[in-house]
Amino acid sequence: MDHVLRGLREQRPLVQCITNSVVTNFTANVLLSAGASPAMSDVPGEAGPFAEIADALLVNLGTPTSEQRDAAREAVRADVPWVLDPVGVGALTLRTELAFELLRRRPGVIRGNASEILVLARAGSGARGVDAQDSSDSALDAARRLAGETGSVVAVSGETDYVTDGERTLRIEGGSELLTRVTGAGCSLGALMAACLAVAPALEAAAAASAAYAVASERAERQSRGPGSFAVALLDEIAALRPEDLSGRVAEEGRR
């Protein structure tokens, strides 16, 4: 997966983010630290045209205002590789209906926690708020099925991350528990996947982004005193990552 990070640093893709208002700043900083160029363009009338010039797109449903919903619908019509992050689906009707609508536009990657993926695979009822109530292992079969049905790569985040296209499944172990205590950490992973999607095929892009997050978060935890210092250290460690740091972090689960 080292070639994905190398390509990201060389090409510096322009990543359009239609994301939730809680995480905008942190998401932009993660992309800058990784070597990408973020653009938080989520205004109807601009989102569609901007997506035409972007290298990749993130659609995150964390705060689906009416303007963001319209912007997302515009942007996904563009010929641009994109990531759907279905934050909080199942718990709330509006965003759940929007997620299923956007699925018909065939995202390159669907990234979510186990509970969110189970909802999209019609195998679960969702989580309490944005926190997963299910393990990534319990959602793996549903993720494979969802990938087969949609043609998208599905990335399940958790104690172990899984990335699958329905046939191949990649496993990424590790990462810091402190990621769950920083607002925007998961949402920013979706943005990093979009950046990687601009330079690599979807399965490799999602796995490389997960591996980069695992390595950087482990290193950040070792030098932090808690969530605040960890968030700053995470940005530093993402910026300091070398392509070879990802070697050996992705394992093949096998083909179905």
C-alpha positions in Angstrom: 0.0 0.0 0.0 3.0 2.3 0.1 2.5 3.3 -3.5 -0.9 4.8 -2.6 0.6 7.3 -0.1 3.4 8.0 -2.5 0.9 8.8 -5.2 -1.1 11.0 -2.9 2.0 13.0 -2.0 3.1 13.4 -5.6 -0.3 14.3 -7.1 -1.7 16.3 -4.2 -5.4 15.7 -5.2 -8.1 18.3 -4.8 -10.7 16.7 -2.4 -14.1 18.3 -2.2 -15.7 17.7 1.2 -19.5 17.9 1.8 -19.1 17.0 5.4 -20.7 17.8 8.8 -20.2 21.1 10.5 -18.7 19.6 13.6 -15.7 18.2 11.9 -14.9 20.5 9.0 -11.7 22.1 10.4 -10.2 18.8 11.6 -11.0 17.1 8.3 -9.3 19.8 6.3 -6.3 19.6 8.5 -6.0 15.8 8.1 -6.1 16.2 4.4 -3.5 19.0 4.4 -1.3 16.9 6.7 -1.6 13.9 4.3 -0.6 16.0 1.3 -4.0 16.5 -0.3 -5.7 19.8 -1.0 -9.1 20.2 0.8 -12.1 22.2 -0.4 -15.1 22.4 1.8 -17.5 23.3 -1.0 -21.0 22.4 0.0 -23.2 25.2 -1.3 -26.0 24.2 -3.8 -25.3 25.7 -7.2 -21.5 25.4 -6.5 -21.2 21.9 -5.3 -22.0 20.3 -8.7 -19.7 22.4 -10.8 -16.9 22.1 -8.2 -17.2 18.3 -8.2 -16.5 18.5 -12.0 -13.0 19.9 -11.3 -12.2 18.0 -8.1 -10.1 14.9 -8.1 -12.3 13.2 -5.4 -15.4 13.8 -3.3 -16.5 13.0 0.2 -20.1 13.0 1.2 -20.6 12.8 4.9 -24.1 12.7 6.4 -23.3 13.9 9.9 -25.3 17.1 9.8 -27.5 16.8 6.8 -29.0 20.3 6.5 -31.3 21.0 3.5 -28.5 22.8 1.8 -26.0 20.0 2.3 -28.5 17.4 1.0 -29.0 19.4 -2.2 -25.3 19.9 -2.5 -24.6 16.2 -2.2 -27.2 15.3 -4.8 -25.6 17.8 -7.2 -22.0 16.7 -6.5 -22.5 12.9 -6.9 -23.8 13.4 -10.4 -20.4 14.5 -11.5 -17.9 12.1 -13.0 -15.7 12.1 -9.9 -14.6 9.2 -7.6 -16.4 9.6 -4.3 -16.8 8.3 -0.8 -20.1 8.0 1.1 -19.8 8.2 4.9 -23.3 7.4 6.2 -22.9 8.9 9.7 -25.8 8.0 12.1 -27.9 6.1 9.6 -30.6 3.9 11.1 -31.1 6.1 14.1 -32.7 9.0 12.2 -35.0 8.7 9.2 -34.0 11.7 7.1 -30.3 10.8 6.8 -31.1 7.1 6.4 -33.4 7.8 3.4 -30.8 10.1 1.9 -28.1 7.4 2.3 -30.1 4.9 0.4 -30.8 7.5 -2.3 -27.1 8.3 -2.7 -26.2 4.6 -2.8 -27.9 4.5 -6.2 -25.2 6.9 -7.5 -22.7 4.1 -6.8 -20.0 5.6 -4.5 -16.5 4.2 -5.0 -16.2 3.6 -1.3 -18.8 3.3 1.5 -17.1 3.9 4.8 -18.8 3.5 8.2 -18.7 1.9 11.5 -20.2 -1.6 11.9 -23.7 -0.4 12.9 -23.9 2.0 9.9 -22.8 -0.7 7.5 -25.4 -3.2 8.9 -28.1 -0.6 8.3 -27.1 -0.1 4.7 -27.0 -3.8 4.2 -30.5 -4.0 5.7 -29.2 -6.2 8.5 -29.4 -3.9 11.5 -31.3 -1.0 13.0 -28.4 1.4 13.6 -26.5 2.9 16.6 -27.2 5.2 19.4 -26.2 8.5 17.9 -23.0 8.2 15.9 -21.4 5.5 18.1 -21.3 1.9 16.9 -23.1 -0.7 18.9 -21.8 -3.6 16.9 -18.3 -5.0 16.2 -16.6 -4.8 12.8 -16.3 -8.6 12.8 -20.1 -8.9 13.2 -20.6 -6.7 10.2 -18.1 -8.4 7.8 -20.6 -10.6 6.0 -23.0 -7.7 5.6 -20.2 -5.6 4.2 -19.4 -8.2 1.7 -23.0 -8.5 0.7 -23.4 -4.7 0.4 -20.3 -4.5 -1.8 -21.7 -7.2 -4.1 -25.0 -5.4 -4.3 -23.7 -1.9 -4.9 -20.4 -2.4 -6.8 -18.8 -0.3 -4.1 -15.9 -1.1 -1.9 -17.1 -1.2 1.7 -14.8 -0.2 4.6 -15.9 -1.1 8.1 -14.1 0.8 10.9 -13.6 -0.7 14.4 -11.1 -2.4 16.6 -10.2 -4.2 13.4 -10.8 -2.4 10.1 -12.1 -4.4 7.1 -12.1 -3.4 3.5 -14.0 -5.5 0.9 -15.2 -5.5 -2.6 -17.3 -8.5 -2.0 -14.7 -10.9 -3.3 -11.5 -9.8 -1.7 -11.3 -8.7 1.9 -8.4 -6.8 3.5 -7.8 -6.5 7.2 -6.1 -3.7 9.1 -5.2 -4.3 12.7 -4.2 -1.7 15.3 -4.8 2.0 15.8 -5.4 4.0 18.9 -8.4 3.9 21.1 -8.0 7.6 21.5 -9.4 8.0 18.0 -12.8 7.4 19.5 -12.4 10.3 21.8 -11.6 13.0 19.2 -14.5 14.5 17.3 -13.9 14.2 13.6 -11.4 11.3 13.7 -13.7 8.9 11.9 -15.1 11.4 9.6 -11.6 12.5 8.6 -10.7 8.9 7.7 -13.5 9.1 5.1 -11.9 12.2 3.7 -8.5 10.5 3.6 -10.0 7.6 1.8 -11.4 10.0 -0.8 -7.9 11.5 -1.2 -6.4 8.0 -1.8 -9.3 7.2 -4.2 -8.1 10.0 -6.4 -4.8 8.1 -7.0 -5.6 4.4 -6.6 -8.3 1.8 -7.1 -11.0 1.8 -4.5 -9.9 -1.4 -2.6 -6.3 -0.2 -2.3 -7.3 3.4 -1.5 -9.5 2.5 1.4 -7.0 0.0 2.8 -4.1 2.4 2.5 -6.0 5.2 4.3 -7.0 2.8 7.1 -3.4 1.6 7.5 -2.1 5.2 7.5 -4.6 6.1 10.2 -3.6 3.0 12.3 0.1 3.8 12.1 -0.2 7.5 12.7 -2.7 7.1 15.6 -0.5 4.6 17.4 2.5 6.9 17.1 0.4 9.9 18.3 -0.8 8.0 21.3 2.7 7.3 22.5 3.5 11.0 22.8 0.2 12.3 24.0 -1.3 12.9 27.5 -4.9 12.7 26.5 -7.4 13.4 23.7 -6.3 17.1 23.2 -2.6 16.5 22.7 -3.4 13.3 20.8 -5.4 15.3 18.2 -2.5 17.6 17.5 0.0 14.7 17.5 -2.2 12.8 15.0 -1.9 15.6 12.5 1.9 15.7 13.0 2.2 11.9 12.6 0.1 11.8 9.4 2.3 14.5 8.0 5.4 12.5 9.0 4.3 9.2 7.5 6.6 7.7 4.9 5.2 5.3 2.3 7.2 2.4 3.7 5.6 2.9 7.1 2.5 1.2 5.6 4.3 -2.0 4.7 2.9 -5.1 6.4 -0.1 -3.3 7.9 -2.7 -4.8 5.4 -3.5 -8.5 5.5 -5.5 -10.5 2.9 -8.5 -12.3 4.4 -9.0 -14.3 1.2 -11.4 -14.5 -1.6 -15.1 -15.6 -1.5 
